Amino acid sequence: MPNLKDVKDKIGGVKKTAQITSAMNMVAASKLRGAQQKMEDFRDYADKFNGAMGNLAPSMNPSQFPLMEQREVKSVEIVLVTSDRGLCGSFNSNVISKAEKLIKKYQQEGKKVSVVCVGKKGNQKLKKTGLVRKAYADLMGTFQMFNAREIAQDVAENFLTGEADEVKVLFGNFISVAVQRPKELTLLPIKPIEVEGEEKDEASTVAYTYEPEPEQIMEVLLPLYLNVMIYHAMLEVSAGEHAARMTAMDNATSACKDMIHDLTRVYNKVRQGSITAELMDIVGGAEALKG
């Protein structure tokens, strides 16, 4: 049977842990509000941007724009976006697991694979594989659009030089506070995604007149499109990280409360046993004196 002091120390330790996890839960909830607002605001911008690209792209000749060039895929680069910090449940591990499955799939197809890690957790997991071409660590806590631009320029240059024939971006997509799922998108060659929920009708197929010419507009929009896609993925991961951490810390606090309840029962049982043993010693001593 455990020592009474040991059980009491364990209860004290679990209570302190519960205080820490409860505080981390409140901090994550506070950060989530700001991150979620930024993400939702940018989603509208990204949807409109994709709508404009979707209207322009079909009429473009891909041979005029190197970033739209379709070629035989012999090498693939994966831009893996994770958080810099842990303690957020399976949020990062799910994305990394998806990346590992993609890498294995491409390698089995005989394709060369390289990885660009945005966020410390992905780099820590994959750097031993030797596939990480470049890593952007300690970035996810304070990133801005210029960080996304730097990453997009690096990836685009690697594509244009022929080092990668296709580029995928993989990140944790924020669905709700309780649900975040890995999402994979094709970054290069550029294939503008359709806006979700937008029905194709006569209004969406109207021929627009552009000033300047569509080709000139596309020359500007294509690099911006990469910036938008990368920044959008980073915002999704930022919001998803805080949501996952809030949930994980809430679960940890609840688990601590359950442990305290169980340890308190053990403590009472040990204390009762100690009291019973002392009473037996007293009674035994009294009976010995009578004898």
C-alpha positions in Angstrom: 0.0 0.0 0.0 1.4 3.5 -0.9 2.7 5.8 1.7 0.3 8.5 2.9 2.8 11.3 2.2 3.4 10.0 -1.3 -0.3 10.0 -2.2 -0.7 13.6 -0.8 2.3 14.8 -2.9 0.8 13.2 -6.0 -2.5 15.0 -5.4 -0.6 18.3 -5.0 1.3 17.7 -8.2 -1.8 16.8 -10.3 -3.5 20.0 -8.9 -0.6 22.1 -10.1 -0.7 20.4 -13.5 -4.5 21.1 -13.7 -3.8 24.8 -13.0 -1.2 24.9 -15.8 -3.5 23.2 -18.3 -6.4 25.4 -17.4 -4.3 28.5 -17.9 -3.0 27.2 -21.3 -6.6 26.5 -22.3 -7.6 30.1 -21.6 -4.5 31.5 -23.4 -5.3 29.3 -26.5 -8.9 30.4 -26.4 -7.8 34.0 -26.4 -5.4 33.5 -29.3 -7.9 31.5 -31.2 -10.4 34.4 -31.4 -7.9 36.6 -33.2 -6.4 33.8 -35.4 -9.9 32.6 -36.5 -11.1 36.1 -37.3 -8.0 36.7 -39.6 -8.5 33.3 -41.2 -12.2 33.9 -41.9 -11.6 37.4 -43.3 -8.8 36.1 -45.6 -11.0 33.2 -46.8 -13.3 35.7 -48.5 -10.4 37.4 -50.2 -9.0 34.0 -51.3 -12.4 33.0 -52.7 -12.7 36.2 -54.7 -9.1 35.8 -55.9 -9.8 32.2 -57.0 -12.9 33.4 -58.7 -11.0 36.0 -60.8 -8.3 33.4 -61.6 -10.9 30.8 -62.6 -12.5 33.3 -65.0 -9.2 34.3 -66.6 -7.3 31.0 -66.7 -9.4 29.1 -69.2 -8.7 31.6 -72.0 -4.9 31.7 -71.3 -2.3 29.8 -73.3 -0.2 27.8 -70.7 2.9 28.1 -72.9 2.9 31.9 -72.3 3.1 31.5 -68.5 5.8 29.2 -67.1 4.0 28.8 -63.8 1.1 27.1 -65.6 3.3 24.8 -67.7 2.1 21.2 -67.6 4.9 18.6 -67.9 5.6 15.0 -67.1 5.9 14.6 -63.4 9.2 13.1 -62.5 9.8 15.1 -59.3 7.4 16.4 -56.7 7.9 19.0 -53.9 5.6 19.1 -50.9 5.2 22.3 -48.9 4.3 21.0 -45.4 2.8 23.6 -43.1 2.7 22.7 -39.4 3.0 24.7 -36.1 6.1 25.6 -34.2 4.8 24.4 -30.9 3.3 21.2 -29.6 0.7 20.4 -26.9 -2.1 20.6 -29.5 -3.2 16.9 -29.6 -2.9 15.1 -32.9 -3.1 18.3 -35.0 0.5 18.2 -36.3 0.9 14.4 -36.3 -2.1 14.0 -38.6 -0.7 16.4 -41.1 2.8 14.8 -40.9 1.3 11.3 -41.2 -0.5 12.5 -44.4 2.8 13.9 -45.7 4.6 10.6 -45.0 1.9 8.7 -46.9 2.2 11.0 -49.9 6.0 10.7 -49.9 5.8 6.9 -49.8 3.3 6.9 -52.6 5.4 9.2 -54.9 8.5 7.2 -54.2 6.8 3.9 -55.1 5.8 5.6 -58.4 9.5 6.3 -59.0 9.3 10.0 -58.5 11.9 12.2 -56.8 10.5 13.9 -53.7 11.6 17.0 -51.8 10.0 18.8 -48.9 9.8 22.4 -47.8 8.9 22.6 -44.1 7.0 25.6 -42.8 6.9 25.3 -39.1 9.2 23.6 -36.6 7.2 20.4 -36.0 7.3 19.1 -39.6 11.0 19.8 -39.9 11.8 18.0 -36.6 10.0 14.9 -37.9 11.2 14.8 -41.5 14.7 16.2 -41.3 16.2 12.8 -40.7 14.8 11.5 -44.0 17.1 13.8 -45.9 14.2 15.0 -48.1 13.9 18.4 -46.5 15.2 21.0 -49.1 14.4 24.0 -47.0 12.9 24.7 -43.6 11.2 27.8 -42.2 11.2 27.3 -38.4 10.1 29.7 -35.6 7.9 31.5 -38.1 4.3 30.4 -37.4 3.9 32.6 -34.2 4.5 35.9 -35.9 4.2 35.3 -39.7 3.1 38.0 -42.2 2.4 38.1 -45.9 6.0 38.8 -46.7 6.9 35.5 -45.1 4.4 33.7 -47.4 5.9 35.7 -50.4 9.4 34.5 -49.5 8.3 30.9 -49.4 6.3 31.2 -52.6 9.2 32.8 -54.5 11.5 30.0 -53.4 9.1 27.3 -54.4 8.3 29.0 -57.8 12.0 29.3 -58.6 12.6 25.6 -57.8 9.7 24.8 -60.2 10.9 27.1 -63.0 14.4 25.7 -62.9 12.9 22.2 -63.4 13.9 20.8 -60.0 10.2 20.1 -59.3 7.6 19.3 -61.9 4.7 19.5 -59.5 4.3 21.2 -56.1 1.8 20.3 -53.4 0.9 22.2 -50.3 -0.3 20.2 -47.3 -1.7 21.8 -44.1 -4.3 21.3 -41.4 -7.6 22.7 -42.6 -9.7 24.5 -40.0 -13.2 23.1 -40.2 -14.4 24.0 -36.7 -13.0 24.4 -33.2 -13.3 20.7 -32.6 -12.4 19.5 -36.1 -9.2 20.1 -38.2 -8.3 17.8 -41.0 -5.2 17.6 -43.3 -5.8 19.1 -46.7 -3.8 18.8 -49.9 -3.8 21.3 -52.8 -1.8 21.5 -56.0 0.3 24.7 -55.9 2.2 24.3 -59.2 1.6 24.2 -62.0 -1.1 26.7 -61.2 -4.6 25.3 -61.5 -7.0 27.8 -59.8 -9.5 26.0 -57.6 -13.2 26.6 -57.9 -14.9 28.6 -55.2 -16.8 26.2 -52.9 -20.5 26.6 -53.0 -20.5 28.7 -56.2 -22.9 27.3 -58.8 -22.2 27.7 -62.4 -24.9 29.6 -64.0 -25.3 32.1 -66.8 -24.1 34.9 -64.6 -20.8 33.0 -63.9 -20.1 32.4 -67.6 -20.4 36.0 -68.7 -17.6 37.2 -70.9 -15.9 40.1 -69.2 -13.9 43.0 -70.9 -10.6 43.6 -69.1 -8.4 46.6 -69.0 -5.4 46.1 -69.5 -5.4 42.9 -71.5 -6.0 39.5 -69.7 -2.4 38.4 -70.4 -1.0 41.4 -68.7 -3.3 40.9 -65.7 -2.3 37.2 -65.5 1.4 38.1 -65.4 0.7 40.0 -62.1 -1.9 37.6 -60.7 0.1 34.4 -61.0 2.8 35.3 -58.5 0.2 36.8 -56.2 -1.8 33.6 -56.4 1.1 31.6 -54.9 1.4 34.2 -52.1 -2.3 33.9 -51.4 -2.3 30.1 -51.3 0.7 29.9 -49.0 -0.6 32.6 -46.7 -4.0 31.0 -46.6 -2.5 27.7 -45.6 -0.5 29.4 -42.8 -3.6 31.1 -41.5 -5.5 27.8 -41.5 -2.8 26.1 -39.5 -2.5 29.0 -37.0 -6.2 28.9 -36.2 -6.2 25.1 -36.2 -3.3 25.0 -33.8 -4.9 27.2 -31.2 -8.2 25.3 -31.5 -6.5 21.9 -31.1 -4.5 23.2 -28.2 -7.6 24.6 -26.5 -9.3 21.2 -26.9 -6.3 19.3 -25.7 -5.8 21.4 -22.6 -9.5 21.1 -21.8 -9.2 17.3 -22.0 -6.0 17.4 -19.9 -7.7 19.5 -17.2 -10.6 17.0 -17.1 -8.2 14.1 -16.9 -6.4 15.8 -14.0 -9.7 16.2 -12.1 -10.4 12.5 -12.6 -7.0 11.7 -11.3 -7.4 13.9 -8.3 -10.7 12.2 -7.6 -9.1 8.7 -7.8 -6.1 9.7 -5.8 -8.3 11.3 -3.1 -10.1 7.9 -2.7 -6.7 6.2 -2.4 -5.6 8.8 0.1 -8.7 8.3 2.2 -8.3 4.5 2.1 -4.6 4.7 3.1 -5.5 7.2 5.9 -8.3 5.0 7.2 -5.9 2.0 7.2 -3.3 4.0 9.1 -5.9 5.1 11.7 -7.2 1.5 12.0 -3.6 0.3 12.6 -3.0 2.9 15.2 -6.3 2.0 17.0 -5.3 -1.6 17.0 -1.9 -0.7 18.5 -3.7 1.3 21.3 -6.2 -1.4 22.0 -3.5 -4.0 22.0 -1.4 -1.9 24.4 -4.4 -1.4 26.7 -5.1 -5.1 26.8 -1.5 -5.9 27.5 -1.6 -3.5 30.5 -4.7 -5.1 31.8 -3.1 -8.5 31.6 
